[in-house]
């Protein structure tokens, strides 16, 4: 004896293969808050920037172990926050006596040269 399967209240699925399409209608629209564009280090030109910074730091009187962490911090601030904050960070080393005014100015010019607005 054969049994037939009976499906009750089965409507074609509108969800599709990738989830519920109806859920998109109920989601709230998110608006992107616009932030002011800031000058940041161009990440495509980090290698030449490091080379030029190392030339400045080798000629400076800064301790080499301190210079490498200083360089890493300048790159991190300039590429993630802004070049303005990186310049303020460099100024703290000028104020503490680790850098001369000439070295400070050269580093700030480098930051301007290798930056772009994002």
C-alpha positions as CSV (number, residue, x, y, z in Angstrom):
1,X,0.0,0.0,0.0
2,X,1.4,3.4,-1.0
3,X,1.1,6.5,1.1
4,X,0.8,9.9,-0.4
5,X,2.4,12.8,1.3
6,X,0.2,15.8,1.8
7,X,1.7,19.2,2.4
8,X,-0.6,21.7,4.0
9,X,-0.3,25.6,3.8
10,X,2.9,25.4,1.8
11,X,3.5,28.6,-0.2
12,X,6.6,29.1,-2.4
13,X,9.4,30.5,-0.3
14,X,10.3,34.1,-1.0
15,X,13.4,34.0,1.1
16,X,15.6,32.6,-1.6
17,X,19.0,31.1,-1.1
18,X,20.7,33.9,0.8
19,X,18.3,34.9,3.5
20,X,15.2,36.8,4.2
21,X,14.5,39.5,1.6
22,X,11.7,40.9,3.7
23,X,14.1,41.8,6.5
24,X,15.7,44.5,4.4
25,X,12.4,46.4,4.4
26,X,12.2,46.5,8.2
27,X,15.9,47.6,8.7
28,X,16.4,51.2,9.7
29,X,18.3,53.3,7.2
30,X,21.8,54.2,8.6
31,X,23.2,57.5,7.6
32,X,26.9,57.9,7.4
33,X,28.2,60.8,9.4
34,X,30.5,62.8,7.3
35,X,33.8,63.7,8.9
36,X,36.2,66.4,7.8
37,X,38.9,65.2,5.5
38,X,42.3,65.1,7.1
39,X,45.8,64.9,5.7
40,X,47.2,61.5,6.4
41,X,50.3,59.6,5.4
42,X,49.9,58.0,2.0
43,X,50.2,54.3,2.7
44,X,51.3,53.6,-0.9
45,X,54.5,55.6,-0.3
46,X,55.5,54.3,3.2
47,X,58.8,52.8,2.0
48,X,60.3,56.0,0.5
49,X,59.0,57.8,3.6
50,X,60.9,55.4,5.9
51,X,64.0,55.7,3.8
52,X,64.0,59.5,4.1
53,X,63.1,59.4,7.8
54,X,66.0,57.0,8.5
55,X,68.4,59.4,6.8
56,X,67.3,62.2,9.1
57,X,67.3,60.0,12.2
58,X,70.8,58.6,11.5
59,X,72.2,62.1,11.3
60,X,70.5,63.1,14.5
61,X,71.8,62.5,18.0
62,X,68.8,60.3,19.0
63,X,69.6,56.9,20.4
64,X,69.1,54.3,17.6
65,X,66.8,52.1,19.8
66,X,64.7,55.1,20.6
67,X,64.7,56.2,16.9
68,X,63.2,53.0,15.6
69,X,60.2,53.2,18.0
70,X,59.9,57.0,17.3
71,X,59.7,56.2,13.6
72,X,57.1,53.5,14.1
73,X,55.0,55.9,16.2
74,X,55.2,58.7,13.7
75,X,54.1,56.3,10.9
76,X,51.2,54.9,13.0
77,X,49.9,58.4,14.0
78,X,50.3,59.8,10.5
79,X,48.6,57.0,8.7
80,X,45.8,56.3,11.2
81,X,45.0,59.6,12.9
82,X,46.4,62.6,10.9
83,X,49.7,64.2,10.0
84,X,48.8,67.1,12.3
85,X,48.8,64.7,15.3
86,X,52.1,63.2,14.1
87,X,53.7,66.7,14.0
88,X,52.5,67.4,17.5
89,X,54.1,64.1,18.5
90,X,57.4,65.1,16.8
91,X,57.2,68.4,18.7
92,X,57.2,66.6,22.0
93,X,60.6,65.2,21.1
94,X,61.8,68.6,20.1
95,X,60.7,70.0,23.5
96,X,62.5,67.1,25.3
97,X,65.7,67.8,23.5
98,X,65.9,64.6,21.5
99,X,65.6,66.5,18.2
100,X,66.9,69.8,17.0
101,X,64.8,72.5,15.4
102,X,66.3,71.7,12.0
103,X,65.5,68.0,12.3
104,X,62.0,68.8,13.5
105,X,61.4,71.0,10.4
106,X,62.7,68.4,8.0
107,X,60.5,65.7,9.5
108,X,57.4,68.0,9.3
109,X,58.2,68.8,5.6
110,X,58.5,65.0,5.0
111,X,55.1,64.5,6.5
112,X,53.6,67.2,4.3
113,X,55.3,65.7,1.2
114,X,54.1,62.2,1.8
115,X,50.6,63.0,2.9
116,X,47.2,63.0,1.2
117,X,43.7,63.9,2.2
118,X,41.5,61.1,3.3
